[in-house]
Amino acid sequence: MDIFGVIGDVLWILALSIMAGASRMAWRRIPKGEATPVAWAPKGETLLRLPRGPALVLLPAGAFAISLYLLVESRQAEGLTLQLTMLGLRATLAAILAVIHLSQVRRALNQLAAEGKIRL
């Protein structure tokens, strides 16, 4: 195991823990059975609502699956250039997915609060 693999693992662990924390916080605020918004049109209208569980778990679960794939691929990388490229890919993708999830949770909570279905 090389240092680049360890750094990539740490970054994914941080990103996944941030996503899990945001989902846990939102889970407590959103009532059971409440349809949670997960996708919006550019003009702001809600395109898709899912039950609370799938709405809060799908993106972190998908990110976890991606992290496992990238972990395997980074361990098979030979040569410094490829190892650094894999580290950059893993770091960038972990950060992007964490920010997307945080934005999605924030927007869903704000919309549910505006609809009067939860209190922030």
Phi, psi and omega per residue, in radians:
M1 nan 2.323 -3.123
D2 -1.791 2.938 -3.093
I3 -1.139 -0.558 3.140
F4 -1.170 -0.639 3.079
G5 -1.140 -0.711 3.137
V6 -1.155 -0.762 3.119
I7 -1.076 -0.767 3.096
G8 -1.070 -0.704 3.107
D9 -1.094 -0.769 -3.133
V10 -1.086 -0.737 3.137
L11 -1.119 -0.701 3.098
W12 -1.178 -0.674 3.106
I13 -1.078 -0.756 3.097
L14 -1.086 -0.803 -3.130
A15 -1.096 -0.779 -3.128
L16 -1.182 -0.606 3.114
S17 -1.222 -0.611 3.059
I18 -1.118 -0.761 3.119
M19 -1.120 -0.735 3.137
A20 -1.132 -0.707 3.113
G21 -1.114 -0.729 3.114
A22 -1.137 -0.725 3.119
S23 -1.131 -0.695 -3.135
R24 -1.136 -0.745 3.120
M25 -1.102 -0.773 -3.141
A26 -1.187 -0.612 3.133
W27 -1.003 -0.715 -3.134
R28 -1.201 -0.525 -3.075
R29 -1.512 -0.547 -3.073
I30 -1.523 2.179 -3.125
P31 -1.127 2.634 3.106
K32 -1.074 2.372 3.119
G33 1.496 -0.065 -3.141
E34 -1.368 2.236 3.088
A35 -1.255 2.129 -3.041
T36 -1.772 2.239 3.112
P37 -1.175 2.403 -3.139
V38 -2.264 -0.274 -3.126
A39 -2.487 2.432 -3.103
W40 -2.272 2.604 3.049
A41 -1.367 2.824 3.127
P42 -0.994 -0.515 -3.141
K43 -1.445 -0.103 3.035
G44 1.916 -0.244 -3.129
E45 -1.293 2.606 -3.113
T46 -1.320 2.233 3.122
L47 -1.673 -0.566 -3.029
L48 -2.558 2.355 3.013
R49 -2.176 2.437 3.101
L50 -2.211 2.810 3.005
P51 -1.017 2.768 -3.058
R52 -0.902 -0.820 -3.082
G53 -1.041 -1.058 3.132
P54 -1.059 -0.618 -3.122
A55 -1.088 -0.623 -3.081
L56 -1.652 -0.227 -3.039
V57 -1.897 -0.460 -3.028
L58 -1.035 -0.864 -3.107
L59 -1.163 -0.813 3.073
P60 -1.080 -0.642 3.108
A61 -1.163 -0.729 3.075
G62 -1.123 -0.692 3.100
A63 -1.119 -0.666 3.101
F64 -1.109 -0.755 3.110
A65 -1.090 -0.736 3.100
I66 -1.108 -0.705 -3.135
S67 -1.115 -0.644 3.106
L68 -1.160 -0.734 3.109
Y69 -1.076 -0.815 -3.133
L70 -1.182 -0.537 3.071
L71 -1.087 -0.823 3.135
V72 -1.099 -0.788 -3.118
E73 -1.145 -0.653 -3.127
S74 -1.214 -0.521 3.116
R75 -1.260 -0.394 -3.136
Q76 -1.619 -0.068 -3.113
A77 -1.249 2.273 3.102
E78 -2.028 2.400 -3.129
G79 1.696 2.498 -3.077
L80 -1.077 -0.711 -3.113
T81 -1.086 -0.805 3.137
L82 -1.190 -0.654 3.103
Q83 -1.118 -0.749 3.107
L84 -1.171 -0.640 3.086
T85 -1.111 -0.778 3.120
M86 -1.124 -0.676 3.093
L87 -1.099 -0.778 3.111
G88 -1.084 -0.732 3.109
L89 -1.107 -0.812 -3.121
R90 -1.115 -0.752 -3.124
A91 -1.137 -0.787 -3.112
T92 -1.153 -0.808 -3.108
L93 -1.162 -0.663 3.103
A94 -1.078 -0.788 -3.131
A95 -1.159 -0.753 -3.121
I96 -1.091 -0.810 -3.125
L97 -1.150 -0.639 3.098
A98 -1.133 -0.755 3.136
V99 -1.159 -0.710 3.098
I100 -1.055 -0.781 -3.120
H101 -1.149 -0.767 3.123
L102 -1.069 -0.711 3.113
S103 -1.136 -0.721 -3.141
Q104 -1.123 -0.786 -3.141
V105 -1.126 -0.788 3.129
R106 -1.046 -0.794 -3.119
R107 -1.152 -0.696 3.116
A108 -1.126 -0.773 3.130
L109 -1.128 -0.725 3.114
N110 -1.110 -0.699 3.139
Q111 -1.194 -0.751 3.118
L112 -1.124 -0.633 3.092
A113 -1.173 -0.692 3.124
A114 -1.154 -0.548 3.103
E115 -1.391 -0.107 3.134
G116 1.388 0.312 -3.107
K117 -1.603 -0.307 3.046
I118 -2.490 2.858 3.013
R119 -1.995 2.307 3.117
L120 -1.566 nan nan
